[in-house]
Structures are given as structure tokens and as C-alpha cells.
Amino acid sequence: MKLAHVCIETDDLEGTETFYRKLGLDRRFEFRNSNDELVGLYLAFANNTFLEIIKVIKPRTEGAVRHFAIEVEDIDAAKAGLEKKGVVVSDKKLGVDKTWMITTRDPNDIFIELHQYTEQSLQQCGGRCDIDYTPK
């Protein structure tokens, strides 16, 4: 397993992307809603680890990390192993980014995604991801 991505919130996607591009990250793919509004993006580190940035109306003043994700090689084995250890996890689903995912929460209520990439995963291929989301 390895860290797949950390998701942060912002009310300034352009400024946030500009800052992280200065640190050497490049846009891998973007999220757009049904109004064709840019509502998020994935920026890539060189080692196939990502920073996900989601647009909100008012970012949290503390704890702006929305969630984090862990990349696994076998999502079914990860699900079975966690359940065997008593961890409550979601059903496996194929996300709109074409990545297999299960989710859970830690004791502090932090949302955790476990990802298994596919050959079509946008994390691997780039592109555009259409989602049903409006910044709140």
C-alpha cells in the first residue's frame, strides 16, 4: 500500500493550482459538473501520488483536509482483510474516475478511500471527469 492522494478544499481553484504548479505538480485531470463548471482537479507528484483539490464556497478554517486515499493492488483483498479485522468498509464501486474504491472512517471520523487503479483510471490516463457536484 501507499498514499494515493490527499484532498484539500479551496474557494480559489486557480490560485491554488498556480501555487502547487510552482512546487512542480502538474494537472492530471479535472472535475466538471453538469454546468461545465470546474469544481476540482487532480495534481500529480512525480511518483504517481496526487493532490486532489475540491472547490467549496467557504473552506474550513481548520482541518481543511477533506479525506485521504490509499492505493492498493487488490481492492477485493483489501476489503476482505479489513472486514476480517473488524473494520467497517463500504461496498466496492467503480468511481467516475474509473478507479475501484472502498471507503471507511477512522476513529476521528476522517474519511479514508482505498483505491485500485484500472487501465482507464484518470489518475493514470488524465482527461476530464464529469461529476454531479456543486460547491457548497
N, C-alpha and C positions, 0 to 999 in steps of 0.2 A: 504494500500500500504506500501511497504518497499523497501529499497535499495536491488536490486538483485545482481549487480556486478559493479565493476569499471574495465575498460580495460586500461592497460598501454602498451607501446611499449618498446622493448628492442632489442639489437643486440646480447645479451648473455642470451639465454633461460636457460641454465644450471646454470649459476651463479645467475640469478635472482630467479630461483626456489629454489636453495640452500639457498639463503638469507631468502626467505619467509618461507621455511620449518623450519628454525631456530626460526622463530616467531610463529611456531605452526600450520601453514597451511599445508594441505596435498593435493596432486594431486587428483582431482576428475575425470577429463578426459582430453584428448589431441586432438589437431587438427593435421592432417597429410594431405599433398597434394598428388597428383597422383604419385609423385616420391617417396612416403613414407617418405618424409622429415617432421620432427617435426617442425611445424610452429606456434604452440601456445598451451596453456594449461589453464585449469581452476584449481585454487587452492581454497580449501574450508576453510572458517571460521567455527567455531562450530555451528553457528546459521543459517546455510543454506544461507549465504551470501558469495559471491565469488569474487576473484581477477582473471580477465582474462588477460593473458599475450600473446601478439602477437609479433612475430619476424619481425623485419624490418632491412634493411641494415644500415640505419642511423637514429637513434632515434631523435626526435625533441629535441632541447636544452631547450625549454620552452614549457609548455602546453603539456607534454607527455601523458596526459590523452586523450585517443582516443575517448572514449564515456563512458556513464554510463547507467545502466539499472535499471528499477523499476519493481519489481514483483507485479502483480495484480492478483486478484482472478478470474476476468471475463474480458477477453480481449475485448469481444464484447461490454460490458457495458462501459469499459474504452474508447474505440474508439468512441462510440456514445456520451458519456459525454464530451469528449474533442472537438469533432466536434460541438456539441451544443454550446460550449463556444468560437467557432471560431478558434480553433487550427487546423492547417493542419496536418493530420496524413496519413501515408501510408496505403495501403490495408493490411489486416491481412494475414499473411503467416505462414506456419509451417516451422521452420528453420531446418537446417541439424542436429541440436542438439535435434530435436524432441520437440521443445518448440514453442508455438504460440507467435507471435511477431507483434507489430506495431511499427512504428518509427516516430519521429518528430525532430525538431531542436528548440533550444531556441533562443532568440533574439541575442545572441552572436555567433550563428551558431554552438553551441555544439550539437552533435548528441546524441539523447536520444532514448533508446529502452524501450518498455514496454513489459514484458514477462508474459505469463501464462504457468506454467509448466503443463506437462501431466504426466501420469504414466510412460511413456517411456523417459521422458526428461533425457538427460545425466547428467544434474545438480543433478538429483535425483538418477540415476542408475549407473553413472560412465561409463567408457568404452572409445571408440575411435570414433572420429568424423572426417570423411573424407571430406575435403573441397577443392575447386578449388582456391588456393591461393599460390602465390609465394612472398616471402618477397621482399619489394621494398626499 
